[in-house]
Amino acid sequence: MPLIQRQHPYPHWEFQAPGGDDLLRIAPERGGLITGWRCGGDEQLYLDQERFLDPTLSVRGGIPVLFPICGDLPAGSLPLPQHGFARDLPWHLSPLADGCGIALVLEDGDASRRVYPYAFALTLEARLAQAALELTVLVENRSSSPMPFSLGLHPYFQVTGLAGLRLEGLPPRSLDQVTMTEVDSAQQVDLMAEGIDLLSHPSGAVRLVDGPGRRTIELEPSPPLDLVVIWTNPPRPMLCLEPWTAPRGALVSGDRRIDLAPGGQQRLQCRYRVGHT
């Protein structure tokens, strides 16, 4: 099915799965943002439409792309904004040739080169699968020198409420990104209704269990996109379940930083599955 432009409930493009009810909503001019994902008849993503409609505010919702950094950098280092610039620039949108999803492309330009002196192309492919959303990011270095970067995805999932949520698959210990100290993962999960910002390195999938119907959202990360961030922002009824390649400050610290060779490519993948317990 081709892309269809819609104006309600906000300006966006819509892609519907062939022969099915699942669909994606996309706003390429707002940072290549996937604003909606309907799966199994239900909307999975959270979107603050009031903020979305105000171009002076950062978006709270959808699936922002974090590039070329995740989080922020130490004061006095590179002049990159928090989470980089990809979520603030317009992308190019097109359907995938196989008809199963969409491609979003961002290339370097004057705005990016002012803070990140590299020529690059960033392609996000989003495919609708059976009860799943498959995301692939291709990073291309078009520069004549190695290109350092980190990348993350920042999906906001709507939940029935922050109290009573359960997370499965986290390791015993994680990093509290507010205090930058190691903490007990289970204790932090109990604090989700107060707001948490947790970075972990699980050995496999991480699953969110939500609500009376026990809907589940399962993130299947793949190396090197295999760090997982859990973020809540009460009282918003949402939880971010995010795959990152590296922790905050990686461009300076070198911790898990990817240094892509001139002319090189790096493919990053993850999958989200929807189900019930």
N, C-alpha and C positions, 0 to 999 in steps of 0.2 A: 504494500500500500504506500503511495507517495506521502511525502510530508504535507500536512495541511496547516495553514496559518489560521490561528484563532485569536480573538480579542477578549474572550470571556473565559475565566474570571479575571484575566490579566493578559497582556500581549505575549504570545508564545507560539511555537510550532508544535505540532502533535504527530507522533508516529505510533501507529497501531500494529500489533503483531499480526502477520498473515493468518487468517482463519481463526483468530482468537480475540479475547476481550482485553488482554493486557496492552498497556500503552505507556509511552514516554511523553513527557512535556519538556520542551527545551527552549531556553532563551539565550541564543548564541551571543547577542550583543551585551548581555550581562555576565561576562566572564565565562562564556561557554557553559552556562549553568543548566544542568538537568533539574528542572523545578518540580517534576512529578513523576511517579512510577506507580501505575496501577497494576496490581498483580492479584489474580484470583478474585477480581471484582472489588478489591479494596485499595485505597490509596495508602502507600507505605511511607511516603516522605512527609516531613513537616516543612511548611513554608510560611513565614511571616509576610503576608501579602502587603501589609501597610509599609513595611520597610522596603520590600521589593519594588514598590511603585515609587519610592523616593530615591532618585539616582544619586543623591548626596550621601546616602547611608550605605554601609556594607550590608549585604544580604545575610539574613539569618534563615537558612533553610536550603532545601535541595541538595545538590552534590557539588560543592565548590572543589576546584582543582588547586592544590597547593604546589607552587613551583616558582622559582628554583630553590625555595627553602620551605621547611615546615616549622611552624612556630616563629620565633623571632631570633635575632642575633644579638650578641653582646653590644652594649653601648660603645660607640666610637669605632665600630667596625664598618662593614659595607652598608650603604644607604638603602638597603632593601626594606620595604614595609613588611609587617607581620604576614607570614604565609606567602610572601612573594607578591608578584603582580599578575599572575595568570587569571586569578579570579576577578580582576578588575578590567580586563581588556576584552574587546569584541573578538569572537572566534567566527570561523566559517563553518557552516553546517551543510551536510549532504547526507542522503541515504546510503547505506552500504550496498555494494553490488549484489550481495547474496539475499537482500530483501529482509534481513532479520534484525536490522537495527540502524543506527545512525553513526556518523563520524563527525567529530568536531576538530578543527585544525586551528592552531595558533602559531604564527611565525613572528620572528623578531621584527621590531620596528623602532621608530624613534623613541617611543615611550619606554620600551624595555631596555634599549641600549643606554639610556641615561643612567640606569642603575645596575645594569648587567651587560657587560661589553662582549656579548657572544652572539653569533648567528646560529639560529636553531629553528627547528620545527617540532611542534608538540601535537600529536594526534591522539585523541581519545575516541575509542570505539566502544559503543554500548549496545549489547545484543540482548534481546529478550529471548529467554529459554523457558522451558517448562518450570514454572514456579521459581524462576531465578532471573537475575540480572548479571550478565558477564561483562566485565569492564577490562579493557586492554588499553594501555598507554604506550605509545612509541615515541621515544625521545631521540632526536637526530641532532648531532653536532655538525653544523655547517661552517664552523670556524677553522682557522689554521692552527689553533692551539687547543690543548685539553680543556674541556668544559666541566667545571665542578657543579654539582647540583644535588638536591634532595627533592623527593616528590611524595605527595600524599593526596589522598581523597578524603573529603570531609562530609560524608552523608549525614543528614539529619533525619532520624526516623521518628515518626510520631508514635506516642505511647499513650495508654489510657491514664497513666499517672506515674510519678516517679517512685512513690512508695510501693513496695511489693515487687518491683522488678527483680529479675534474677539473671545473672550472667554465668555461663558455663564455659570452661576451657581456659580461663586465665591461669597463669602460673601463680605459685604461692606468694611471690614477692613482685612488686612493681615499683615504678617511680612516680611519686607525686610531683607533677610539673609546676605546682604552685610553690611548694617549699623546696623542690629539687632534692628530696630525700627518699630513701627506699622505705616502702611501707608494706603492710600486710594487705594483699589484694582483697580478701574477703571483707575485712573491716572497712575498706574504702567503698566497696559495693553497697554496704549498709548505709553509707552516707550520701547516696545519689540524690536524695531529696533535698540535701543541703548544698549540693554542687560539688562535683569532683572533676579533676583533670589528671587522668592516669595513663601512663605509658608502660606497656608491657611487651614481652617477647614470648608469645605462646608457642607451644610445639605443634599446634594444629589449629583447627577451626575454633572460633569464639561465637557463642550463641546467646542471644538475648531472648528471654522468655517474658512475655508481657500479657497482663490482663486476665480476666475471668475465662476467656476462651483459650488461653495459653497459646496465643500466636507466637511464633518464633521467627527471628531473623538471624541467620547464620552467616558469618563472614568466613570465607575460605581464602586466607592469604597465600601468596606464593612468593618465595625469596626472589629478589631482595625487598619486595614490598610486603614485609612480614612482621613489622612492628605494629602493634594495635593500640590506638588511643581511645579511651572512653571519656566522654565529656558530657556533663549535664549543666544546664543553665536555668535553674528554677527561677520563676514558677513555670517556665515554658514546658509544655507536655511533650518533650522530645529527648532523645538520647543520640549522641553521635558515636558511631562505631566505625573507626577510621583506620585504614591501612596506611602506614608511613614507611619510607625506606630508611629514615635516619631520625635521630632525636633532634631537639632544638639545638641551634648553634653549630650544626655539623659543618657548614661551609668554613667556619673558623677553626673548630676543634679537629676536624677530619674524621670524627667518629661516624663510621659507616657512610661517609661521603662517597658519591659516585663521581669519578673523574673520567669523563667520556672522551676517548681519543678523537682527534680531528677526522671528520668523515664517518665517525662511528655511530652506532645505533644501540639503544637499550630498550628492550621490551619488558613491560611490567604488567602483571595480571592479578586479578582477584575476582571472586564470585560471591554474590549474596543470594541466599536461598530463603524462601518463605515457607513456613509450615506450621504445624500445630503439635503440641505434645499429647 
